[in-house]
Amino acid sequence: MQATLKRLHSPDVWDLEHFQPPVCDNFGFLLQLMVGSSDTAGEDSFDFVVCTPDWLKHRYQLADIVTGRHYLSMFEYDYLRLINFLEKYIAACSGNTWEDIALKLSRLAHWEYEDFKPGPLKTEPTVE
């Protein structure tokens, strides 16, 4: 099974392709990748923050520790470079099941089902 990028979405940036940050080396925004298996129409959301090192520096205190998980740092915004990176990363994620693939993708971005634990199945009452 192979992963493929279906589409991108950002609640912070209206037009990702033409986005021009107000300060070219100090920006951060949420990016949602919609990724699915190449042989199905379904997709799951994988979210991370695209930011610059200066954005991190201004957002956090010197005493803070930032793990970097679910953050992708760029020194300047370049849509094509970002897309190329993401497509290569996603193309390298394959597995026997969708969960195998999603776990690999979740190393980069937060998978919407990352900590999901299904509850007990509810049954409808029977009518006699």
C-alpha positions in Angstrom: 0.0 0.0 0.0 1.3 3.5 -0.9 0.4 6.9 0.5 -0.4 9.9 -1.7 -1.0 13.6 -1.0 -4.6 14.3 -1.9 -4.7 18.0 -1.0 -3.5 20.7 1.4 -5.4 23.0 3.6 -4.5 25.8 6.1 -7.0 27.6 8.3 -4.3 30.3 8.6 -3.3 30.9 5.0 -6.0 31.4 2.4 -3.9 30.8 -0.7 -0.9 28.6 0.0 0.5 28.8 -3.5 0.6 32.6 -3.5 1.2 33.2 0.2 3.7 36.0 1.0 4.5 36.2 4.7 4.5 39.8 6.0 8.0 39.1 7.4 9.8 36.6 5.1 11.9 35.0 7.9 9.4 35.1 10.8 6.2 33.3 10.1 4.3 30.2 11.3 1.0 28.6 10.3 -0.9 25.4 10.6 -0.8 23.2 7.6 -3.1 20.2 7.2 -2.2 17.4 4.8 -5.0 15.3 3.5 -3.3 11.9 2.7 -4.8 8.6 1.6 -3.9 5.4 0.0 -3.2 5.8 -3.7 -5.9 3.1 -4.5 -8.8 4.7 -2.5 -10.7 7.9 -2.4 -10.5 8.3 1.4 -8.1 10.6 3.2 -6.9 11.4 6.7 -5.7 14.7 8.1 -2.1 15.1 9.2 -1.4 18.5 10.8 1.8 20.4 11.6 3.1 24.0 11.9 5.2 25.3 9.1 7.5 28.0 10.6 10.9 29.7 10.5 13.5 29.4 13.3 12.9 33.1 14.1 9.2 32.5 14.6 10.1 29.8 17.1 12.6 32.1 18.8 9.9 34.9 19.1 7.1 32.5 20.2 9.0 30.7 23.0 11.1 31.8 25.9 14.8 31.0 26.2 14.0 28.6 29.1 11.5 26.6 26.9 12.3 23.4 25.2 10.6 22.6 21.9 10.8 19.0 20.6 10.3 19.8 17.0 7.6 17.1 16.6 4.8 18.4 14.4 6.9 21.4 13.3 8.5 21.9 10.0 11.1 24.7 9.8 11.8 26.6 6.7 14.2 29.6 6.5 11.9 31.3 3.9 8.5 30.3 2.4 8.7 28.6 -0.9 5.5 26.8 -1.9 7.1 24.6 -4.6 10.0 23.6 -2.3 7.5 22.7 0.4 5.3 20.7 -1.9 8.3 18.8 -3.3 9.5 18.0 0.2 6.0 16.8 1.3 5.4 14.7 -1.9 8.8 12.9 -1.5 8.2 12.3 2.2 4.7 10.9 1.7 5.9 8.8 -1.3 8.5 7.2 1.0 5.7 6.0 3.3 4.4 2.6 2.4 3.2 -0.4 4.4 1.0 -3.4 4.5 -1.9 -1.5 6.1 -3.1 2.1 6.3 -2.2 2.2 10.0 1.4 1.2 9.1 1.6 4.2 6.7 -0.2 6.6 9.0 2.2 5.8 11.9 5.1 6.7 9.6 3.4 10.0 8.5 2.7 10.8 12.1 6.4 11.2 12.7 6.1 14.4 10.7 2.5 15.5 11.4 -0.2 14.9 13.9 -2.5 12.2 12.6 -6.1 12.9 13.4 -6.5 9.3 14.8 -3.1 9.2 16.5 -4.5 8.5 20.0 -7.9 7.2 19.0 -9.2 4.3 20.9 -12.5 2.9 19.8 -15.1 2.4 22.4 -17.5 -0.5 22.7 -19.9 -0.9 19.9 -23.4 0.3 20.7 -26.2 -1.8 19.5 -29.7 -0.6 18.7 -32.4 -1.9 20.9 -34.5 -4.6 19.3 -38.1 -4.1 18.6 -40.4 -7.1 19.1 
